[in-house]
Amino acid sequence: MISTNQQSTESRAARTIRDVLTSGRPLVYIRSSEEQRVAHILSGLGPPLWTWCLTEGLQRESEPVQPGTQAARSALDFIIAHQGEAIFHLKDFHEPLRDSAEIRRRLRDVYQACLNSGKFVVITSPVRFIPEEIERSLAFLELRPPDTVELVAFLRRTVPAGSAVDETALHEVAGALRGLTLDEAGYALRRALAVGQELGAGAIPMLLEEKKMLVNRSGFIEFVADSAGLGEVGGLQGLKTWLRDRRKLFQMRDELSTEIVPKGVLIMGIPGCGKSLSVKAIASHFQLPLYRLDMIEIFSGRYGKPEGVFVQACRMMEDMAPAVLWFDEIEMGVTSAEAGGEQGRIFAFFLTWMQEKTRGLFVAATANRIDLLPAEMIRKGRFDEVFFVDMPVPEEQLEIFAIHLNRRGVDAGRFQLPQLLQLTTGWTGAEIEQCVISAITRSRIEEREVTQQDLIASAARIVPLSRTMKEQIGHIRSWAFERAVRASPLQRS
């Protein structure tokens, strides 16, 4: 009999499988490549566990293989004849189902023989193949990556004997491993332990390095390691204030109603004015890992149909939560449903997903061509707020100059920065950064300290975007005037 003693420490996967079997469904198909993880869960449900694979046959836990059960038909015959409660775990049984009408017929016989008998058949496979003949006879489950409860239990089993690790450290490490399979989590853990890291907060950077390698493997999701604090963002006080207020709410997300928990922000505006840097600062301020979804790769066709890949990416990121998901240049991939086709369906999915996604995933979207954004996306309720990032005003330009000089080891206090403002009218933050880099480069070539004159000479050579794209910038400003909140409360004279 399936044990129904539900414990608060039971993992999501164990609870889901237990509920399906408790309902009396004799046939279950679990799509997963984690055979050992499924076997571990099944072994804790109560009835004896039998395991079958094509290369070994059918055996009960550590007992010898039952003679004559290597063939799929023989294994099904054994299940029908078996007396007493049991769970039969059939690995990669999709191949016999694909190849043989006899096996499909016999599995229907198994269904009848196991019904109300305490016997359950669980098929696991990394691919989904369910013949039409048995589709209505089995329950299908997609096994999601392990949650924190399952990862903490895995860490307890994996930590070397004699290691003293407290519960807080276990939960911190488990949070860093979210989204990985147990095998992948094991690789990351061994990598951290191999370089002498103790299991705790100190091991998290090494764990994230392994996670970065595994996540980047997908090709369309990038783990962004570069971080930036709010102090490295010049100006944008309105956006900064909003983030400081929302950080506490996000950290209390499990205690608050869904309507209050911050779910995302859309930052749109002029290129080079700090949108990407702001997203990195959000992740740093919220103390969360940052992942970037590459819409160009989504639509490249290298990973399948864009619609399916986009849905897969969003679901994958929910398993990574808590995290920040960055949609860079979102207007290039998520357009109005009126466009029809795959882009329209992606947009429809995105709107629904934004409303229903897990509360631990914060979405940060950036856009340059803001006139391409459909009204449905920027209306209240999709994102918590829509910010417009304009070119910095003089006070912000001074702050940006100081940030870039100090970041490169140059004392900004040595310079008369206000004197530069007459040369930097209409400059973006990126142009100020290039001015600083160019001045420092010149001084290094000549093997001397950078001077005020270096900055002036560098500034004189830069033609700002506000001059070369004057009409486009005017259009962006007029479009955003009534559609977004200024990221900086400062007003232009």
N, C-alpha and C positions, 0 to 999 in steps of 0.2 A: 504494500500500500504506500502511495506517495505521502511523505510526511507533510503535514500542513502547518507545522509550527513556524509561522512567519516571524522572523526576527528582524529588528530594526537594522541589524548589520548585514542583512542579506543583500547581495548585489542585484543590480537591475537585471542582468542576464539570467541569474539563477531564479529570480522571482518570475520573470516572464516564462521561462521553460517550465517551472513548477506549476504555474497557473494553467498552462496549456495541458499538461499531463493530468492535473487534478480534474480538469473538465471531462476527462475520459476519452480524449482523442487518441486512438491507438497508433496513428501514423503521423509523424512530424518530420518535416523537411527543413533543415537549418542550413542556410547558405553562409558558409564561413570556411576560411582556410585554417582556422585554429582548432584542429582536431583535439589536441591535448587539453585545451581549455574547455571544450565542450565535454570531454570525458570527465574532467575534474568536477564540473558542475553536476553531471549526471550521477557520479558516484556518491554525491552527497544528498541525493533525493530519497534514499531509503531502500528500494528494491535492489536485488543483485544486478550488477552491470555486466553484460556480455558485449564483447567487441568483435566486429568482423571486418576483415579487409581481404581483397582478392589475393594477395600474396601470402597470407598467413592462415586464413580460415577463421573459425569462430572459437573464442575462448572466454572464460570467465576470469576476470582480473588476472591474478598471477598463476592460475592453473594451466595445465597443458592444453594445447589446441584440441578441440573435438575432432576426431578422425573423420575424414570424408566431408568436411564442411567448407572446403576452399571454394568450390563452385557456388555461384549465387543461388542457383535453384536448391542445392543441398542445404544451404544456410536457411532459406525460407522454409523448407520442409522441417528442419530442426525447430524453428521458432513455433511453427504450428503444433508440433508434437510435444513441445516443452510443457511441463506441468508446474504450476505455481507462478507467483509474481516475478517479473523480471523486466529489465530495460535492455533492449538490444540496439547497440550503436553500430550502424552500418556505414563504413567510411567509403566515400566516392562511389556510392551505389547508383549514381546517375548514369554511369557507363553501362551496367547491365540493363538498366531501364531503357536506355537509348537503343541498345542492340537487339533486344529480344522481346517479342510479343508474348512468349511463354512466361518470362519473368514479370512482365506487367500484369498478366493474368494471375500469376501466383501471388503477387503482392496484394491483389484484391482479395484473394483467399485468406491471406494473412490478416487483412483488415477485419474480416468476419470472424476469424478464429480468436483474435485478440480483443475484440469488442467486449467490454464488461468483464474481462478476465484478469485484470491486473497486469497484463503484458503490454509493453509499449515498444514500438520500433521508431528509432530516431535516425534519420538519414542525414549525414553531413557531406557537404561538397562545396568547393570554392565557386562553382557555377550553378546556375539555376536551370534544371531540366526536369520539368514535370509533365509527363505525358497526359494527354487529354483524358484517357481512360481512368486515371486515378486522381485527377485534379480535385474533385469534390470530396475525396476520401481522406485527404491529409491536410494538416495545418502547416503553413509556410511561415518561417521566421527568418528575418535578416539579423544576424548577430552583430550588434554594434560593438565598437571598441570598449574595453573594460572601463567601468566608472571608478570613482575614487575608492569606494568600498572594496571592490575587487582588486584594485591595484595595491591598496594597503595590505590586504590579506596575502597577495603575491609577494610583497616586500618582506613580510614577516617570514614567509617560507624560504626566501632567497638569501636574506641577510646571513652572513657567516656566523656560525655558532660562537657564542661568547661576546658578540658585539652588543653594546648597550646603546639602544636607540629609543628615544622617547616618542610618544604618540604624535606630538606636534611636528617633529622632524619627519616622521613617516607620512603625514598628511601633506607636508610641504613638497616632499619628493613625489608623492603620488600626483599632486596637482601639476607638477612639471612634466609628468609622463602621460597626461591625458591625451587621448587620440592615438596612442600607439597600441599595437597588439602586445600580448604578454611576452612573446618572443622578442619583439623589438625593445620593449621595456627592459628585458633581461640584458640585451646587448648594451643598452645605454648605461645600465647599472654597473655592469662589469667594467665598462670603459672608465667610469668614474672611480670605482674602487681600485682599478689597476694603477692609477696614478697617485694613489695614496689619499684620496678624498674620503672623509668620513661621511656616512649617510646622514645628510642634513642640508641646511641652507647652503653650506659651502660647496656641496656637490652639484647644485642646480645648474650653474653655468656649464659644467661639463655635460650634464644630462641634456641641456638644451642644444649643445653642439651636435650630439648624436641625433637629437630630434630634428635639427635643421637639415642634416644630411638625408634623413628618411623622408621628411616632408617635401623637400625640394625634388625628390625623386619623382613626384607626381608630374612635374613639368609645368603645371598651370597654377600652383600655389608656391609662393616663396616665403620662407622664414626670414624676416628682416631683423638682422642682429644689431644694426646701427640704432642707437638710442639718442634721444635729445630731451633734456629737461625743459620745463616751461621757461626757465631763465635763459635758455639759449634761443628763444624766439623773441625777436625784437618787436615791440608794439603789440597790437592785437589784444589790448586789455579786455575788451568785451568778451572775446572768446576765452581768454584765460580765466576770467571771473566765472564764466559759465561752467568751465571744466572743474574749477575748485569746488563749486557748489555741488556738482553732480558726482564728484568722486565718492563722497560719503554715502550717497544714495546707492551707488553701484556696489560699494563694499557691503552694504546692508541688504543686498538684493533678495536674499533668502528669507528675510523677515518682512518684506514689504509686498504690497499688492503689485501685480504686473503693470498696472497703469502708471505707477510712480517710478519704477526702475528704468534708468536711462537705457535706451536701446540703440541710439545712433545719432550721428550728426553729418550733415552735408555741408562741405566747405567748397564754395565756388568763387571764381574770381580771375584776376589777371595773372598770366603765367609769370613765375619768378617772384611772387610776393609771399611765399612761405606756406603754401597749402600742404605740401609733402612734409615739410619740417614740422608743421603743426600736428599732423597725424602721428609722427614719431614721438612727439611730446605727449600726446594723449596716452599712448601705450606706456610711456615711461611714468607719467603722472598717476595713471591707474595701476601701475606695477603689474602689467600684463604683457605676455608675449605678443608680437605683432606679426601678422601674416598678410601678404599682399596677393590678391587675386589678379592674375594677368589675363585681361579680356582678349588680348591679341592671340594668346595661346589657346584660349577657349574656342575662338572662331577659326583657328588654323586648320582644324580637321584632323590633326595628328592624333588626337585622343578619342575620336568618335564624333558623333553628332553634337554640335555645340549645346543644344538644349539639354541633352542628357549629361554632358560634362559639367555644365553650369549647376545643375541640380546636385550632382555628385559632389561638387566642390563645396556647395553650401551645407550639405549634410555632413560632409567630412569636417567642416569647421565647427559645426555644432558639437561634434565629439571632442574637439580640441578645447572647448570652453572650460574655464574662463579665458578669453583672449580678445584681442582687437583685430577685426577683419577689415582690411583696407581695399576698397574698390577704387583703383586709380583710373582717372579719366572715365568715369562711369558712363558718361554720355556716349562713348564710342561703342558700347556693347549693350546697354539697357535702354532701349528706346520705346516709344509709345506702342501700345497694342494695335493702334491703327496701321502700323507698318506691316502687320501681318507676318506670316511665316514664322521662322524660328525666333527672330528677334522679338516679335510680338508676344510669342508664348513665353520667352524668357522674362520679358517685362511683367507679364501677368503673374508668373510664378514668384518673381521678386517681390511684388507688392504684397502678395499673400504671406510669403515667407517672413517679410519684415514684421508683420503683425504677430506671427505665431512662433518665431524662432526662440530658442532657449534664452532665458534671461541673462545667462552668463557670457553671451557673445555681444560685444559692442561693435557696431558697424560705423566705420569712418569712410565716407565717400568723398572724392574730390572731382571737380569738373572745371575744365577751361572753357569749352564752347557751351556756355550755360544756356544759350538760346535753343539748343537742341534738347534740353531737358523737358519732358512732358509735364503738364500741370499736375497730373496725378502723383508724380514723384515728390514735388516740392510742397504739396499741401500739408497742412498741419496733421499730425498723426502718423505719417510715414517715418519721418525723422523727428527727433525731439526738437531740433532747431536747424535752420538753414542760415549759414553765415556767408556774407560776401566779404572777400578779402580784396581791398583796394590797394593802390600804391601807397606806401608809407608817407605820412605827413612829416614835416621837418623834425619834430621832436622824436618821432620813431626812427627817422634816418640816423640821427645822432646815436640812438641806442644800438642800432644795427651795426654802425661803424665800430662802436666800442666792443660789442660782442665778438666781431670777427677779428679785431686786433688782439684782444685778450686771449681768444681761443688759440691764436698762433704764437703766443708767448711775447706779445708786444704790449707794453703798458700804454693803454689808451690815454692815460692822464698826461702823457708827454706832448699831446697834440692839441692844436686849436681847431677842434672839429667843426665848430660853428662856421669857420671861414670857408669850409668846403660846401656849405649849403647852397651858395650861389651857383655852384657848378653841378649840383645834383638835383635840380628841380625836375620832378617827374620820374625819378629813378625808382626801380624796383629793388627789393632786398638782394636779389641775385646779382644785380649790377653793382651794388655796393660791395658785395663779397668779392666780385671779380676785380674791382678797383683795389681793394686791400691786397689780394693775392698778387696782382700785377706789380704793386709798389714794393711788396716784400721780395718778390722774385728779382726785381731790378737791384735792390740793395744787397741781396745775397750774391748776385753775380759780381758785384763790385766789392764784395767782402766788407761791408760796413753796415751800420745801423740804419734802419728805415727812417726817413725824415718826412716832415710836413710837405716838402717840395715833391717828394716821390708820390705822395697821395694826390697832390694837385696835378702833377704831370700825367698820372694815370687817369685821373678823372677827365682831363681835357680830351683824351683820346676816345672816350666811350660815347657812342651814340645811343641814347636810351630808347627803349621799346615805345615809350609814350610819344616819341617823335616819329618813329618808323611805322607805327601802327596806330596813329592818332584816331582814325575813323573807327577802327575795330574796338578800341578801348572805350571810346565814347558810346558805342552801341552796347557794350557789355555793361557799362555803368547805368545807362538809361533802362536797360532790361531788368537789372537787379534792384533798381531803386525801390520798388514797391513789393518785391518778391522775397527779399532776404533781409536779415539783420546785419548791420555792419559789424565786422569782427573787431573793429576799434571804435570806441565812442567818440574819438576826437573828430572835430568838424573842420572842414577846410574853410579858409577865409575867402 
